C-alpha cells in the first residue's frame, strides 16, 4: 500500500509503512526487533529486541523539535530517585525527502505492562505500594533542577501558553500567573506508567513546567473512572490544593472542554463541574 502526504505533514504510524525504518534501526543499534512484539501508535513504534531491551522509534516534524533539542529520553537519565527504565543508547537521523527527524531510543524493559490507554475506562486496581512509588518519583523529580522546558503535546509550555489556553475557554477575570515552575514528566497518563510495579516511561517531553502539571494530567487521564480520579486528587492533594495546581487543572480541562472537544469524550461530564469549582476558587483568591 502506498500512502501519499505532503512533505511537511504529520503521518499516522499505525498505518504508515515503517519496514525501512525498522531495518535502519536494527542495523544502527545492532539488534533484532522481535516482530510479534511491535506496538504501533500514531506517533511512535516500539518493539522488544533480541537482547531483552525495548526500542521506541518516533517521527517528528522539524518545526516540532524545540531549540533545546529532542533528546528527552536520553537526558532524563540524569535526574535521580525516579522509577524509570534505564537508557542504553539511540540513533537519530534526518529524513532525506522530508522536513522530518527520526529517533530510536533503546532502554531496559519495563517491569510490567502499561496500566492502560491514555484515558482509562475501567479502574486498574493498583496496590498502595504503586501510589507510594508514584509519589516518591514525582517528589524526587520536582526537587531537582534543569535547563529544559517541558513540551506537553510537543508544544513548549510558557506563561503565555498557560494564559491563552485557560482564558480561551474560561472567564478571564482571574490571574493566571504561575508562581512555581518545577521539573515535570509532562506526559503523565495511564499509557506511560507500568503496573503492578510502578515505572514512569516515555520521557520525550520532560522539563520545567508549572507545579501540578503532572498531577493534573494524570487526573485528566482518569476522569472516565470517578473513583480513580478521586484517588489521584487524594494522593496528589498538595499539588491540587496549590494555586498553581488549580491553574493546571484548568489547563488540562481547557483541552477537554475547548474548541476541539469531542462529544463522545467520557471526560466531558466530570471536567465541567470541576472546572467551574476551580474557577470559583481562583476568583475568590
C-alpha positions as CSV (number, residue, x, y, z in Angstrom):
1,X,0.0,0.0,0.0
2,X,1.3,3.5,-1.0
3,X,0.3,6.4,1.2
4,X,0.8,10.0,-0.1
5,X,1.2,13.0,2.1
6,X,2.8,16.4,1.6
7,X,6.5,16.6,2.8
8,X,5.8,18.6,5.9
9,X,2.6,16.7,7.0
10,X,2.3,14.5,10.1
11,X,1.5,10.9,9.5
12,X,-0.1,8.1,11.5
13,X,2.5,5.4,12.1
14,X,-0.3,2.9,12.8
15,X,-0.8,2.7,9.0
16,X,2.3,4.4,7.6
17,X,4.8,1.9,6.1
18,X,7.8,1.6,8.6
19,X,9.7,-1.5,7.4
20,X,12.6,0.5,6.1
21,X,12.7,2.5,9.3
22,X,12.8,-0.7,11.4
23,X,15.6,-2.1,9.2
24,X,17.7,1.0,9.7
25,X,17.2,0.9,13.5
26,X,18.3,-2.7,13.6
27,X,21.4,-2.0,11.6
28,X,22.3,1.1,13.6
29,X,21.7,-0.4,17.1
30,X,22.9,-3.9,16.1
31,X,19.8,-5.5,17.4
32,X,16.9,-7.6,16.1
33,X,13.4,-6.2,16.7
34,X,11.1,-9.1,17.5
35,X,8.2,-8.8,15.0
36,X,5.5,-10.2,17.3
37,X,6.2,-7.5,19.9
38,X,5.9,-4.5,17.7
39,X,3.5,-1.9,19.0
40,X,2.4,0.8,16.6
41,X,0.9,4.1,17.8
42,X,0.1,7.3,16.0
43,X,3.4,9.0,16.5
44,X,5.7,6.1,17.6
45,X,6.6,2.5,17.1
46,X,8.1,0.2,19.7
47,X,9.4,-3.3,19.9
48,X,11.3,-5.7,22.1
49,X,14.7,-6.7,21.0
50,X,16.7,-10.0,21.0
51,X,18.8,-8.7,23.9
52,X,15.8,-8.1,26.1
53,X,15.6,-4.4,25.7
54,X,13.0,-2.1,24.3
55,X,13.3,0.3,21.4
56,X,11.0,3.2,20.9
57,X,11.0,5.0,17.5
58,X,9.4,8.4,16.9
59,X,8.9,10.5,13.8
60,X,8.8,14.3,14.4
61,X,8.5,17.2,12.1
62,X,11.4,19.6,12.3
63,X,9.2,22.5,13.4
64,X,8.0,20.4,16.3
65,X,11.6,20.0,17.7
66,X,12.3,22.7,20.3
67,X,15.5,24.8,20.4
68,X,16.7,22.7,23.4
69,X,16.8,19.6,21.1
70,X,15.0,16.3,21.0
71,X,16.8,14.1,23.5
72,X,14.3,13.9,26.3
73,X,14.7,10.1,26.9
74,X,18.5,10.4,26.9
75,X,18.7,13.5,29.2
76,X,16.1,12.0,31.6
77,X,18.8,9.6,32.7
78,X,20.3,12.4,34.8
79,X,17.6,13.2,37.5
80,X,17.9,10.8,40.4
81,X,15.4,8.9,42.6
82,X,12.9,8.3,39.9
83,X,11.5,4.9,38.8
84,X,12.2,4.8,35.1
85,X,13.7,2.4,32.5
86,X,17.5,2.7,32.2
87,X,18.5,4.3,28.9
88,X,21.1,2.5,26.8
89,X,21.6,4.4,23.6
90,X,20.0,5.9,20.5
91,X,20.1,6.6,16.8
92,X,18.8,9.8,15.2
93,X,18.6,10.8,11.5
94,X,17.1,13.3,9.2
95,X,14.6,12.0,6.6
96,X,16.3,12.8,3.2
97,X,13.0,13.5,1.5
98,X,11.0,15.4,4.1
99,X,11.5,18.0,6.9
100,X,11.3,15.2,9.4
101,X,13.6,13.6,12.0
102,X,13.5,10.0,13.2
103,X,14.8,9.0,16.6
104,X,15.1,5.5,18.2
105,X,15.9,5.1,21.9
106,X,16.9,1.8,23.4
107,X,16.0,1.3,27.1
108,X,15.6,-1.6,29.5
109,X,12.4,-3.5,29.6
110,X,9.5,-2.3,31.8
111,X,8.9,-4.4,34.9
112,X,5.3,-4.9,33.8
113,X,2.9,-3.8,31.1
114,X,1.5,-0.2,30.8
115,X,-1.5,0.3,33.0
116,X,-3.7,1.0,30.0
117,X,-4.7,3.6,27.4
118,X,-4.0,7.3,27.8
119,X,-7.6,7.6,29.1
120,X,-8.9,4.7,31.2
121,X,-12.4,3.3,31.1
122,X,-12.1,0.9,34.0
123,X,-10.3,1.0,37.3
124,X,-6.8,-0.6,37.3
125,X,-6.9,-1.8,40.9
126,X,-3.4,-0.6,41.8
127,X,-1.8,-1.5,45.2
128,X,-0.9,1.1,47.8
129,X,2.8,0.5,47.0
130,X,2.2,1.7,43.5
131,X,0.8,5.0,44.7
132,X,3.7,5.4,47.1
133,X,6.2,4.9,44.3
134,X,4.4,7.4,42.1
135,X,4.5,10.0,44.9
136,X,8.2,9.3,45.6
137,X,9.2,9.6,41.9
138,X,7.2,12.8,41.4
139,X,8.6,14.3,44.6
140,X,12.1,13.5,43.6
141,X,11.6,14.9,40.1
142,X,10.1,18.2,41.4
143,X,13.0,18.7,43.9
144,X,15.7,18.8,41.1
145,X,16.7,21.4,38.6
146,X,17.2,21.5,34.8
147,X,17.5,24.0,32.0
148,X,15.0,22.1,29.9
149,X,11.5,23.4,29.4
150,X,8.6,20.8,29.2
151,X,6.9,20.3,25.8
152,X,3.5,18.7,26.5
153,X,1.9,17.6,23.3
154,X,5.2,18.7,21.6
155,X,4.4,22.4,22.4
156,X,6.8,24.3,24.7
157,X,4.9,25.3,27.8
158,X,5.2,29.0,28.7
159,X,3.3,31.5,30.8
160,X,1.6,32.8,27.6
161,X,0.5,29.3,26.6
162,X,-1.0,28.7,30.1
163,X,-2.8,32.1,30.0
164,X,-4.1,31.7,26.4
165,X,-5.2,28.1,27.0
166,X,-7.1,28.9,30.1
167,X,-8.7,32.2,29.1
168,X,-9.6,30.8,25.7
169,X,-12.1,28.5,27.4
170,X,-12.8,30.1,30.9
171,X,-13.6,33.5,32.2
172,X,-10.7,36.0,32.2
173,X,-11.4,37.8,35.5
174,X,-8.7,35.9,37.5
175,X,-4.9,35.9,37.4
176,X,-3.2,33.0,35.6
177,X,0.4,33.9,36.6
178,X,2.3,30.7,37.5
179,X,4.2,31.1,40.8
180,X,6.3,28.0,40.8
181,X,8.0,26.0,38.0
182,X,9.4,22.6,38.7
183,X,10.6,19.5,36.8
184,X,7.8,17.5,35.3
185,X,7.4,14.5,33.1
186,X,4.8,16.5,31.1
187,X,3.1,13.4,29.5
188,X,1.9,11.6,32.6
189,X,-1.1,9.4,31.7
190,X,-2.0,5.8,32.1
191,X,-0.3,4.7,28.9
192,X,3.1,5.9,30.3
193,X,3.2,4.1,33.6
194,X,3.6,0.4,34.3
195,X,1.9,-1.9,36.9
196,X,1.9,-3.7,39.3
197,X,5.4,-2.3,39.7
198,X,5.5,1.5,39.1
199,X,7.7,2.8,36.4
200,X,7.4,6.1,34.5
201,X,8.5,6.0,30.9
202,X,8.3,8.0,27.6
203,X,10.4,11.0,28.7
204,X,10.5,12.8,25.4
205,X,8.8,16.0,26.7
206,X,10.1,16.4,30.3
207,X,11.4,19.7,31.7
208,X,10.3,22.7,33.7
209,X,6.6,23.2,33.9
210,X,4.1,24.8,36.3
211,X,3.7,22.9,39.6
212,X,0.9,20.4,39.3
213,X,1.1,19.7,35.6
214,X,1.8,16.0,36.1
215,X,-0.8,15.6,38.8
216,X,-3.5,17.3,36.7
217,X,-2.5,15.3,33.6
218,X,-2.9,12.0,35.4
219,X,-6.2,13.2,36.9
220,X,-7.5,14.2,33.4
221,X,-6.5,10.7,32.2
222,X,-8.7,9.2,35.0
223,X,-11.9,11.2,34.6
224,X,-13.8,8.4,33.0
225,X,-13.4,6.4,36.2
226,X,-14.6,8.8,39.0
227,X,-13.1,6.7,41.9
228,X,-9.7,6.7,40.2
229,X,-9.8,10.5,39.5
230,X,-10.7,11.0,43.2
231,X,-7.7,8.8,44.2
232,X,-5.4,10.8,42.1
233,X,-6.6,14.0,43.7
234,X,-6.2,12.5,47.1
235,X,-2.7,11.2,46.5
236,X,-1.6,14.5,44.9
237,X,-3.6,16.8,47.2
238,X,-0.7,19.1,47.9
239,X,-0.5,19.9,44.2
240,X,-4.2,20.3,43.7
241,X,-4.5,22.5,46.8
242,X,-1.9,24.9,45.5
243,X,-2.8,27.9,43.3
244,X,-0.5,26.6,40.5
245,X,-2.2,23.2,40.8
246,X,-5.6,24.8,40.3
247,X,-4.3,26.6,37.2
248,X,-3.0,23.3,35.8
249,X,-6.4,21.7,36.5
250,X,-7.9,24.4,34.2
251,X,-5.1,24.0,31.7
252,X,-5.9,20.3,31.2
253,X,-9.6,20.9,31.4
254,X,-9.2,23.5,28.6
255,X,-8.0,20.7,26.3
256,X,-11.0,18.6,27.2
257,X,-13.7,21.3,27.1
258,X,-12.2,23.7,24.5
259,X,-12.9,24.1,20.8
260,X,-11.6,20.6,19.9
261,X,-13.8,18.9,22.4
262,X,-15.1,15.5,21.3
263,X,-18.8,15.0,22.1
264,X,-18.2,11.3,22.8
265,X,-15.3,12.0,25.3
266,X,-16.4,10.4,28.6
267,X,-14.4,13.1,30.5
268,X,-16.6,16.0,29.4
269,X,-19.2,15.5,32.1
270,X,-16.8,15.2,35.1
271,X,-14.5,18.0,33.8
272,X,-17.1,20.7,33.6
273,X,-18.1,20.9,37.3
274,X,-14.5,20.6,38.4
275,X,-13.5,23.5,36.2
276,X,-16.4,25.6,37.5
277,X,-15.4,24.9,41.0
278,X,-11.7,25.8,40.4
279,X,-12.6,29.0,38.6
280,X,-14.7,30.0,41.6
281,X,-11.8,29.2,44.0
282,X,-9.4,31.3,41.9
283,X,-11.8,34.2,41.7
284,X,-12.1,34.1,45.5
285,X,-8.4,34.3,45.8
